[in-house]
Amino acid sequence: MKTTININLKKKDDFYSRYSSKKLSSELTDYIYNECYGENYKNNIVINIYTKLKINDAEKNAMMDTVRRTFGLKVQDELYYYEKAKFKKTILFLIGIVLIVIYYLSFIEVLSEIILILGWLAIWESVYSFLADSSKDYIRIYRLRKLASSRIYFVSQQDSNS
């Protein structure tokens, strides 16, 4: 299966960021990613760029590299955030375990009940995060990887005024 994303490019300036010719415009980046919603995240992705502009092979290659670089960097960022979040979840889980152990070793009634509640709350939050957030992050990373390795085609359109 494949997901096809069609882009109508009217100006080269619409393709690139206003600030750098080596970066994809944020509007186009969002459009490409949002077009993947509702599709199977495991689908290969094909991007068709329809344009009336005269674009030579070097420019086409530069544009393809820009798309791949943009989504490749997004994959790196997501993996970094994912690893940091996983580390924090593990620490929270361990804190919960320690608090429950302290509860069973504690002799003060009121304080030990608070420690027990905090321990179970920490464990619950970390387990819930592992189960709920991890799959969402995984799908986002997988989809961004597919976008970074997508096939990109340029389709010339004939000028209707000619």
Steps between C-alpha positions, in 0.01 A plus 500: 500500500603857447392845599508761226544866583439752222654846517420785261809718493435844353821674614836370616470736795203295622725194522785644707502669837504878497821488702701230326506345156616175660184454707149406400236761581320425824164530324598238243652276768176511698294438186704194402483353850129574540423328170618176663223511762237236447742282304675192629824620658686203347416603142781608273461862400508653154512876461394644164597861442292656225641820358507723193844629598812414305707298745827341390632169633739663747214701651279191515772308682552791740126513569483123561798524735328784685186292557700201619729710719205681659319182598827326592574777750147470637563127555819580692316752718213261572742220591684735735175606671382139513821383671486787751135426580576129538779583744268723705231229507753247626617738775138564601435126515807446718396784731161329538666171592725674754202679657308174537803333658529795741132456585555141608807597704338807657361518851316834479136432400387825334827564318521140381149519345601811304817326387297196388262718297788690339678174420199348325430827322858513366481140381158555341614811313813337363321182391218700341754715314684193375178346372317804362763749390756256367277369221409853392869597493589181313241569228620860461864392471414221256295736283777760498749231397273406210481865397879532518535206263204580275512491121467844351388565144475826310211522258507781244170666430430668171406866515128525417554843336731358232 
